Every structure is written in C-alpha cells, then in structure tokens.
C-alpha cells in the first residue's frame, strides 16, 4: 500500500496550476485576464503554467477576437477534470489521515503506517 502523496500529480500540485485547473473546472471556460487577476499572477507566469497544463492535456486554450481585441480562453479538458478529481481525492485522504492522527485516532486504515 502506498501513501496517498504518491498519487499527487506534479503537473497539477503546484499552487498556481491547481488554481488554474480548479478555476477552469468551475466553469465552461475562463478568459486569460480574469484568470490572471483571480490568481494574482503575471502574464508570463500564467503563460508558463498554462503551457505545463496544456502539455499534460489538462487544459485547452482558444484564441478569439472580441470587438477586434484578442482574447484567450482557457477550458478544462475531460482529462483535466478527471486529474483534478483524482488530485482532490488524494488530498482528502491525506487530510483525513492527518485529522485522525491529531484527534488521537489510529490513522493506519487510511495510510497503512504506524502512528508517529
């Protein structure tokens, strides 16, 4: 039996990428500027994180023009939605084991490890 942290996806687990994927999954699509402001990222930082998520197949970007202005839309792919669900399940298991340990309950059923 492995620890739930082994199931964390490094493409998602970084805080900015987790925020991007979470925001993209909350709606059909979100525009680049709104996402940048929501997560308080620079254009370059957001672009780099989007590239990582795109390369993993978790998000898709679409460029359009609205009133002659370029606009970039970000949407989660089905693989991205599943990856986020898997990531959240692993995080819930980690938190559950930590909560059980701090409450004095035996966390071994969740982790298979002896209490520390």
Residue pairs with C-beta under 8 A, 6 or more apart in sequence:
1 111
1 112
3 111
3 113
4 90
4 91
4 93
4 94
4 97
4 110
4 111
5 90
5 94
7 86
7 89
7 90
8 87
8 90
8 91
9 56
9 83
9 86
9 87
11 17
11 52
11 53
11 55
11 56
11 58
11 83
12 18
12 21
12 53
12 56
12 58
12 83
12 84
12 87
13 87
14 49
16 39
16 41
16 45
16 46
16 49
17 49
17 52
17 53
18 87
19 38
19 39
20 35
20 39
20 46
20 49
20 50
20 53
20 59
20 74
21 53
21 58
21 59
21 76
21 80
21 83
21 84
22 84
23 30
23 35
23 38
23 39
24 30
24 35
24 59
24 74
24 75
24 76
24 80
25 76
25 80
25 81
25 84
28 75
29 62
29 73
29 74
29 75
30 38
30 73
30 74
30 75
31 71
31 72
31 73
31 74
32 46
32 61
32 71
32 72
32 73
32 74
33 71
35 41
35 46
35 74
36 42
36 43
36 46
39 46
41 49
50 59
50 61
50 74
53 59
53 80
54 60
54 61
56 79
56 80
56 83
57 77
57 79
57 80
58 76
58 77
58 79
58 80
58 83
58 84
59 74
59 75
59 76
59 77
59 80
60 74
60 75
60 76
60 77
61 72
61 73
61 74
62 72
62 73
62 75
63 70
63 71
63 72
63 73
64 70
64 71
64 72
64 73
65 71
76 84
93 110
96 110
97 107
97 110
97 111
98 107
100 106
100 107
100 110
101 107
101 115
101 116
106 115
107 113
107 115
108 114
108 115
